[in-house]
Amino acid sequence: MEVRIQILYTSICHTDLGAWLGTNEAQRAYPRILGHEASGVVESVGEGVTELKAGDHVVPIFNGECGSCDYCKSDKTNLCEKYRVNPLKSVMVNDGKCRFRSKEEGKPIFHFLNTSTFSEYTVLDSACVVKIDPMAPLHQMALLSCCIATGVGAVCNTAKVQPGSTVAVFGLGAVGLAVVEGARSRGASKIIGVDVNPDKLTKGQTMGVTHFVNPKELEKPVHEVIREMTGGGVEYSFECAGNLDVVREAFLSTHDGWGLTVVLGVHATPAMLPLHPMELFDGRRIVGSVFGDFKGKSQLPRLAQDCMRGVAKLDEFITHQLPFEKINEAFQLLVRGKSLRCLLHLSSPHLNSTKPP
């Protein structure tokens, strides 16, 4: 069951950058259409698709939900047996073939993360397409495909941060700032932002960071500073940098006995956790979170409505906007640390509700 979508907006995150650079050798597949954070309109649906129709406003998701497998029926996971995120997958589930081909030679072009949104049109399994409120501004909803769902969900679903809690966020990129937004909305009393880029201070404070730490300006390890700031460590830390040294600092920054670290960064392979098993006996815990533990098709529409009510300041994440033809400029903005999200426009929106301000 497949759906063809007209992509109206897409953006670039570090996962796309890593795939473009070939960071993980086992995940390389060329030629390939990258992109996984987007929004658009259903152009047509294939046989067996009943929950979607042409004209629906939708968000593609890399972590699908079929709704019928044992995983989807479980309340203990947001993974799906067939349509979960799989960076090694480069073809469609139905027949193991590609839906993209080169114009002249007709050679297959591989898919990426169930989505491939760097294209005017893309084909997805229906399990990876989420219908959203038609009144939701599509230029903002593109962010729900990755950074907002991942960051906000890590706070609300994975860690279940409580009012008055102390939080440390390592890496103030788009995902990290989405964590900040989630922590702010949950009533965290202290939100410590950690980043080596001093330019992240102002944006972080705008989003809800109460304290900022730049590791380059310290004479001692970050975790020691955070423990001093919080009387023993934060209750929750979030690693959003994709760096093993940062994982360790985030872990040690939490309070012994009850601290929880959530790993969100994408790490190159091969890489192992920089922890000794005995360190877990001090009561600190560490977990990973995929797509913020949201079940995409059934729970993301509610997140979209929450964002329309201001749970997350979505426009604050869109620091640049460019036509799709300037995608290389957008990549360079990300490489240089100048953008959170550069929104790329692929087509002229056909409804007022899709137009950016």
C-alpha positions in Angstrom: 0.0 0.0 0.0 1.8 3.1 -1.3 1.2 6.8 -1.5 2.6 9.4 -3.9 3.2 12.8 -2.3 3.9 16.2 -3.7 6.6 17.7 -1.4 6.0 21.4 -0.8 8.6 21.9 2.0 11.6 20.0 3.1 14.6 20.8 5.3 18.1 19.4 6.1 19.3 17.8 9.3 22.6 16.3 10.3 21.3 12.8 9.4 21.1 14.0 5.8 24.5 15.5 6.0 26.0 12.3 7.4 24.4 10.3 4.6 25.7 12.8 2.0 29.2 12.6 3.4 29.0 8.7 3.7 29.8 8.8 7.4 28.5 5.3 8.0 30.1 3.0 5.4 27.5 0.2 5.8 24.7 2.7 5.0 26.1 4.0 1.7 23.9 3.5 -1.4 24.3 5.5 -4.5 22.7 7.1 -6.4 20.2 8.0 -3.7 17.5 10.7 -3.0 18.1 11.9 0.5 15.8 14.0 2.7 13.4 12.9 5.5 12.0 16.1 7.1 9.2 17.5 5.0 5.5 18.2 4.4 3.3 18.1 1.4 0.0 17.0 -0.2 -1.1 13.6 -1.3 -1.1 13.4 -5.1 -2.5 9.9 -5.4 -2.9 6.6 -3.5 -2.2 3.0 -4.4 -4.4 -0.1 -4.1 -5.5 -0.8 -0.5 -5.0 2.7 0.9 -8.2 3.8 2.6 -7.1 6.3 5.3 -5.6 8.8 2.8 -6.9 10.5 -0.3 -5.6 13.0 -2.9 -5.4 16.5 -1.4 -4.8 15.5 2.2 -2.1 17.5 4.0 0.5 15.1 5.2 3.9 14.7 6.9 6.2 11.8 5.9 7.8 9.9 8.8 10.9 7.7 8.8 9.7 5.5 11.6 6.4 4.1 10.3 3.4 2.5 12.0 1.4 -0.2 10.3 -0.9 -0.5 13.3 -1.4 -4.2 13.1 1.9 -5.9 14.0 2.8 -7.0 17.6 5.1 -4.0 17.9 2.5 -1.4 16.9 0.0 -3.0 19.2 2.4 -2.8 22.2 2.4 0.3 24.4 6.1 -0.5 25.2 7.6 0.6 21.9 7.0 2.9 18.9 8.9 0.6 16.5 7.0 -1.2 13.8 8.0 -4.7 12.6 8.1 -3.8 8.9 8.3 0.0 8.7 10.6 1.0 11.5 13.5 3.3 10.8 16.2 1.4 9.0 19.2 3.4 7.5 20.3 0.2 5.6 17.0 0.0 3.7 17.1 1.6 0.3 14.1 0.1 -1.5 10.3 -0.3 -1.0 9.0 -3.0 1.3 6.3 -4.3 -1.0 8.6 -5.6 -3.8 12.1 -4.7 -2.9 12.4 -2.3 -5.8 12.9 1.5 -6.3 10.2 3.9 -7.4 12.8 6.4 -8.7 14.7 5.9 -11.9 17.2 8.1 -13.9 15.6 9.9 -16.8 18.0 8.8 -19.6 19.1 5.3 -18.7 16.2 4.2 -16.5 18.6 3.0 -13.8 17.2 2.7 -10.2 17.8 5.5 -7.7 17.7 4.4 -4.1 15.3 5.5 -1.3 16.4 7.0 2.0 14.9 6.5 5.5 11.4 5.4 4.1 10.9 9.0 2.8 13.3 10.5 0.2 12.0 14.1 0.4 14.6 15.9 -1.7 12.2 15.5 -4.7 9.2 17.2 -6.0 7.3 13.9 -5.8 8.1 10.9 -3.7 6.5 7.5 -3.0 6.1 6.1 0.5 4.5 3.2 2.2 1.2 4.4 3.6 2.5 3.4 7.1 5.0 6.3 6.7 2.5 9.0 5.9 0.7 11.0 8.6 -2.4 13.0 7.8 -2.6 16.3 9.7 -5.1 19.1 10.3 -5.5 21.0 7.0 -5.4 24.3 8.9 -1.9 23.5 10.2 0.7 25.6 8.4 2.6 23.1 6.3 5.9 25.1 6.3 6.0 24.5 10.1 4.6 21.0 10.1 7.7 19.8 8.1 9.6 20.0 11.3 7.4 17.3 12.9 9.0 14.8 10.6 12.2 14.7 12.6 13.6 17.4 15.0 10.4 18.4 16.9 9.0 15.0 17.3 12.4 13.6 18.4 13.2 16.4 20.9 9.8 17.1 22.4 9.0 13.4 22.5 12.2 12.5 24.2 11.2 14.8 27.1 7.5 14.0 27.2 7.4 10.3 26.3 10.9 8.8 26.9 12.0 10.7 30.0 8.6 11.9 31.2 10.2 15.0 32.7 8.2 16.3 35.7 7.5 19.9 36.7 10.3 21.4 38.7 12.9 19.0 37.3 16.5 19.9 36.4 17.6 19.2 32.8 20.8 19.4 30.9 20.8 19.4 27.1 24.1 18.6 25.3 24.1 20.1 21.8 21.8 23.0 21.0 21.1 22.2 17.4 17.5 21.7 16.2 16.9 18.5 18.1 18.6 19.9 21.3 16.4 23.0 21.2 13.3 20.9 20.7 14.3 19.1 23.9 14.6 22.6 25.5 11.1 23.4 24.2 9.7 20.2 25.6 11.4 20.7 29.0 10.1 24.3 29.2 6.6 23.1 28.4 6.8 20.4 31.1 7.8 23.0 33.7 11.4 22.2 34.3 12.9 24.5 36.8 16.5 24.6 35.4 17.4 23.9 31.8 21.2 23.9 31.2 22.3 24.2 27.6 25.7 22.8 26.7 27.4 23.7 23.4 30.8 24.7 22.1 29.3 27.3 19.8 28.8 30.6 21.8 26.3 31.8 19.2 23.8 29.2 20.5 23.5 31.2 23.8 21.0 33.8 22.5 18.8 31.3 20.6 18.9 28.9 23.6 17.7 31.6 26.0 14.9 32.5 23.6 13.7 28.9 23.6 14.0 28.4 27.4 17.6 27.7 28.4 18.1 29.1 31.9 21.9 28.4 32.1 24.5 28.0 29.4 27.8 26.1 29.6 30.5 26.3 26.9 33.0 23.4 27.4 35.7 25.4 25.7 35.6 28.0 28.4 35.9 25.5 31.3 39.0 24.4 33.2 37.3 21.2 34.5 35.0 18.5 32.9 31.5 19.6 32.1 29.9 17.1 34.4 31.8 18.5 37.4 30.5 22.0 36.6 26.9 20.8 36.2 27.1 18.8 39.5 28.2 22.0 41.2 25.4 24.0 39.6 22.7 21.5 40.7 23.8 20.1 44.0 24.9 16.7 42.7 23.7 16.5 39.1 20.6 17.0 37.0 17.7 14.6 37.0 17.6 14.3 33.2 20.3 14.8 30.6 19.9 14.6 26.8 22.7 13.9 24.4 22.0 15.5 21.0 25.5 15.8 19.5 26.3 12.4 18.2 29.6 12.3 20.0 30.8 9.5 22.3 32.7 11.9 24.6 29.5 13.9 25.0 27.5 10.8 25.8 29.8 10.2 28.8 29.7 13.7 30.0 25.9 13.7 29.8 25.7 10.5 31.7 28.0 11.7 34.5 26.1 15.0 34.7 23.1 13.3 36.1 22.5 12.7 39.8 23.5 9.3 41.2 20.6 7.2 42.4 18.0 8.5 39.9 19.6 10.4 37.0 18.5 9.4 33.5 20.4 10.1 30.2 18.5 10.0 26.9 20.7 9.5 23.8 19.4 11.2 20.7 22.5 11.9 18.6 23.2 9.7 15.6 26.6 8.0 16.0 29.0 6.7 13.4 29.8 3.0 13.3 31.6 1.2 14.7 31.1 2.9 18.1 30.6 1.6 21.6 29.2 3.2 24.7 32.0 4.8 26.7 30.8 3.4 30.0 31.9 0.7 32.4 29.0 -1.6 33.5 29.8 -1.0 37.1 29.0 2.7 36.6 25.4 1.8 36.2 25.4 0.4 39.7 25.3 4.0 41.1 21.7 4.3 40.0 22.2 6.3 36.8 20.4 5.0 33.8 20.9 5.6 30.0 18.4 4.9 27.2 18.0 5.7 23.5 15.0 7.3 21.9 13.8 7.0 18.3 11.4 9.6 17.0 10.7 10.7 20.5 8.9 7.4 21.2 5.9 8.7 19.3 3.8 6.3 17.3 3.8 8.3 14.2 0.4 7.8 12.5 -1.6 7.6 15.7 0.1 10.2 17.9 1.7 12.7 15.6 -1.6 14.4 14.6 -2.1 15.3 18.3 1.5 16.8 18.5 0.6 18.9 15.4 -2.4 20.3 17.2 -0.3 21.0 20.3 2.2 22.9 18.2 -0.6 24.9 16.7 -1.5 25.9 20.3 2.1 27.0 21.0 3.6 24.0 22.8 6.7 24.5 20.6 7.8 27.7 18.9 8.2 26.2 15.5 9.0 29.4 13.6 12.0 29.9 15.9 13.6 26.8 14.4 13.3 28.0 10.8 16.3 30.3 10.6 16.6 30.3 6.8 14.4 29.8 3.7 15.6 29.1 0.2 14.2 27.6 -3.0 15.1 24.0 -3.5 17.5 24.8 -6.3 19.8 26.3 -3.6 20.0 23.1 -1.5 23.8 23.1 -1.7 23.8 26.5 0.1 21.5 25.0 2.7 23.9 22.2 3.3 26.8 24.7 3.8 24.7 26.7 6.3 24.3 23.6 8.4 28.0 22.6 8.0 29.1 26.0 9.3 26.6 26.0 12.2 24.7 29.0 10.8 21.3 27.4 10.6 18.9 25.4 12.7 16.6 24.5 9.9 16.8 25.9 6.4 13.4 25.4 4.9 13.5 24.6 1.2 10.5 25.4 -1.0 9.9 22.9 -3.8 6.5 24.0 -5.2 4.2 27.0 -5.0 1.6 26.2 -2.2 -1.9 25.9 -3.5 -3.7 26.8 -0.3 -3.4 29.8 2.0 -2.9 27.6 5.0 0.4 26.3 3.5 2.0 29.7 2.9 4.8 30.7 5.2 4.7 34.2 6.7 
